[in-house]
Amino acid sequence: MDERIVIVDSDTGQRLTEEQLDERAAVAIIQLRRRGVRAGDTVLICLPVGPDLLVAADAVIAVGGVAWPVPADLEAWVLHERIEASGARVLISDLPQALEAAEESRVRIVMSVADLSALHSYPNSRGLSTESDPLEP
């Protein structure tokens, strides 16, 4: 069976197949639900165009949320205005300028790309969640 490529990152050359997209989105859906994202919630996504953005948007839509992409290359003040205008309480980003711009907003949950792909992690408010659940022996 041919692997169908859905996106190629122009910077890194990373390819994402349909199967990989489905697998990564399934894990991201679990992580979004663990953090309380529900149908109708607006989720800001501030990532460069590429596989991670596609996975995040697919996962948000799959949980019934509203994916609100914000260009990653905006000036800090414009980024802050967009975040404020969204009224979102969830942000998916690895970019320091996005995290800083969200500080004085309604955003209470910040997730990194690593958070979306981690099978075991704790929900974390106002900061990147990088801890893992302890493995049971």
C-alpha positions in Angstrom: 0.0 0.0 0.0 1.3 3.5 -0.9 1.9 5.9 1.9 0.0 9.1 1.1 1.9 12.2 2.1 -0.4 14.9 3.5 2.2 17.6 4.2 5.9 18.2 3.8 7.6 20.8 6.0 9.4 23.1 3.6 12.1 24.0 6.2 13.0 20.5 7.4 11.7 18.2 4.7 9.7 16.3 7.3 6.9 14.4 5.7 3.7 13.4 7.4 1.6 10.6 6.0 -2.1 10.1 6.5 -1.4 7.3 9.0 1.0 9.4 11.0 -1.5 12.3 11.0 -4.2 10.0 12.3 -1.9 8.5 15.0 -0.6 11.9 16.2 -4.0 13.5 16.1 -5.5 10.6 18.2 -2.9 11.2 20.9 -3.4 15.0 20.7 -7.2 14.6 21.1 -6.6 12.7 24.3 -4.3 15.4 25.6 -6.8 18.2 24.7 -9.6 16.4 26.5 -7.4 15.8 29.6 -6.9 19.5 29.8 -10.7 20.1 29.6 -11.1 21.2 26.0 -14.7 20.7 25.0 -17.0 21.3 22.1 -17.2 25.0 21.3 -14.0 26.0 23.1 -11.7 28.3 21.1 -8.1 27.0 21.0 -5.4 29.3 19.7 -2.7 27.6 17.7 0.5 29.6 17.2 2.9 27.4 15.3 4.8 27.7 12.1 3.1 26.2 9.1 3.9 22.5 9.0 3.0 19.1 10.3 2.6 20.2 13.9 0.1 22.9 13.0 -1.9 20.4 10.9 -1.9 17.9 13.8 -3.0 20.5 16.3 -5.8 21.9 14.1 -7.1 18.4 13.3 -7.1 17.5 17.0 -8.9 20.7 18.1 -11.6 20.2 15.4 -12.0 16.5 16.3 -12.8 17.4 20.0 -15.4 19.9 18.7 -13.3 23.0 19.4 -12.7 26.0 17.3 -9.2 26.1 15.9 -8.0 29.7 15.8 -4.6 29.7 14.0 -2.4 32.7 14.7 0.6 33.4 12.4 3.8 32.6 14.2 5.7 35.5 12.7 3.5 38.4 14.0 5.0 41.2 16.0 4.5 40.8 19.8 1.9 43.5 20.1 -0.2 42.2 17.2 0.0 38.7 18.6 -1.2 40.0 22.0 -4.1 41.7 20.3 -5.1 38.6 18.4 -4.9 36.5 21.6 -7.1 39.0 23.5 -9.6 39.2 20.6 -10.1 35.4 20.6 -11.2 35.2 24.2 -9.5 31.7 24.2 -8.4 30.1 27.4 -6.2 27.5 25.6 -3.0 28.1 23.6 -0.9 25.6 21.7 2.5 27.0 21.0 6.2 26.5 21.5 7.1 30.1 20.7 8.4 32.3 23.5 6.7 35.4 22.0 3.3 33.7 21.9 3.7 32.5 25.6 4.6 36.0 26.6 1.8 37.6 24.6 -0.7 35.3 26.4 0.3 36.4 29.8 -2.2 39.2 30.2 -5.1 37.3 28.6 -7.8 34.8 29.4 -5.4 32.0 28.3 -5.1 29.6 31.3 -3.8 26.5 29.6 -0.7 26.5 27.5 0.3 23.3 25.6 3.4 22.7 23.6 3.8 20.4 20.6 5.5 17.9 23.0 2.4 18.0 25.2 0.2 17.1 22.3 2.3 14.0 21.5 2.9 12.8 25.1 0.8 9.8 26.0 1.2 10.4 29.7 1.3 13.9 31.0 -0.3 16.0 33.7 -2.6 18.9 33.0 -0.9 22.1 33.7 -2.2 25.7 33.9 -0.3 28.7 32.7 2.9 27.1 31.6 4.3 24.3 29.5 3.4 20.9 30.7 6.5 18.7 30.4 6.1 16.2 33.3 5.2 12.6 32.6 3.0 10.2 34.7 5.2 7.8 36.6 5.4 4.4 34.9 3.8 1.6 36.9 6.1 -1.4 37.4 
